[in-house]
Amino acid sequence: MAYVDGFIVAVPKAKLDQYKDQARLAGKVWKEHGAHDYVEALADDAPYGDLTSFPRSVQAKDDEIVVFSYVTYDSREHRDEVIKKVLADPRMKDGMENMPFDGKRMIHGGFDTFIELH
């Protein structure tokens, strides 16, 4: 079974092109360092809910769009090895220092899969 890192962020629509450029580079770096899948997805049908929702979870504003992303690995140990290499990669420096979103509102976590249907 795979290990999955999941991320949800609210990206200002005015900075979406910058985010996409950084995500393309990040995906390349993650894959080069051993990640299996790297996926970035824009919210298309994720309304602001009364109690819970993707937009509410990241306190999305009217001028922001929610991005859901995930990366897959063999295991948590494999993830930890890949992340160490990614964070040391000089190509990631600018993206880490100039994130086009509020990192304080990012939700992220690692998940151990228990069902995989392909």
C-alpha positions in Angstrom: 0.0 0.0 0.0 1.1 3.5 -0.8 1.7 6.5 1.5 0.1 9.8 0.6 0.8 13.4 1.5 -2.2 15.6 1.0 -2.4 19.4 0.8 -5.2 22.0 0.6 -4.4 25.7 0.0 -6.3 28.8 -0.9 -4.5 30.6 -3.8 -5.3 34.2 -4.7 -6.6 34.1 -8.3 -4.3 36.9 -9.2 -1.3 34.6 -8.3 -2.6 31.4 -9.9 -0.2 31.5 -12.8 2.7 31.9 -10.4 1.4 29.0 -8.3 1.0 26.8 -11.4 4.6 27.5 -12.5 5.9 26.7 -9.0 3.8 23.5 -8.9 5.1 22.3 -12.3 8.7 22.7 -11.0 7.8 21.1 -7.6 6.2 18.1 -9.4 9.3 17.6 -11.5 11.6 17.8 -8.4 9.4 15.5 -6.3 9.3 12.9 -9.2 13.1 13.2 -9.8 13.6 12.4 -6.1 11.4 9.3 -6.1 7.8 10.3 -5.6 5.4 8.1 -7.6 2.5 10.5 -8.3 2.3 14.3 -8.0 -1.2 15.8 -8.5 -2.4 19.4 -8.3 -6.2 20.1 -8.8 -8.2 23.3 -8.8 -11.6 23.3 -7.1 -14.4 23.1 -9.6 -17.3 21.9 -7.5 -16.4 22.7 -3.9 -19.0 25.2 -2.5 -18.4 27.0 0.8 -20.3 24.9 3.3 -22.3 26.0 6.3 -20.2 23.9 8.8 -17.4 22.2 6.8 -16.0 22.4 3.3 -12.7 22.6 1.4 -13.0 26.4 1.1 -14.0 26.8 4.8 -11.1 24.6 5.9 -8.5 27.0 4.5 -10.6 30.2 5.1 -10.7 30.9 1.3 -11.7 34.4 0.4 -13.8 35.5 -2.6 -10.7 36.3 -4.6 -9.1 32.9 -3.9 -9.4 29.4 -5.4 -8.9 26.2 -3.5 -6.1 23.8 -4.6 -6.1 20.2 -3.6 -2.8 18.3 -4.1 -1.3 15.0 -3.3 1.9 13.1 -3.6 2.3 9.3 -3.4 5.2 7.2 -2.1 6.0 3.6 -1.2 5.8 4.2 2.5 6.3 6.8 5.2 10.0 6.0 5.3 10.2 6.5 1.5 8.3 9.8 1.9 10.7 11.0 4.5 13.7 10.2 2.3 12.1 12.0 -0.7 11.1 15.1 1.3 14.7 15.4 2.7 16.0 15.4 -0.9 13.3 17.8 -2.1 14.0 20.3 0.7 17.7 20.2 0.0 17.2 20.7 -3.8 18.3 24.3 -4.7 15.5 24.6 -7.3 13.0 24.6 -4.4 14.5 27.6 -2.6 12.6 30.3 -4.4 9.2 28.5 -4.1 9.7 28.0 -0.4 10.6 31.7 0.2 8.0 33.2 -2.2 4.9 31.1 -1.8 2.0 32.6 -3.7 -0.4 31.7 -0.9 -0.8 32.1 2.8 1.1 29.1 4.2 -0.5 29.6 7.6 -3.8 28.5 6.1 -2.4 25.4 4.3 -3.7 22.1 5.5 -1.4 19.1 5.0 -0.8 15.7 6.4 0.6 12.2 5.7 -1.8 9.3 5.3 -1.2 5.5 5.3 -3.5 4.0 2.6 -5.7 1.0 3.5 -7.6 0.5 0.3 -6.3 1.1 -3.3 -8.5 0.3 -6.3 -6.9 1.1 -9.7 
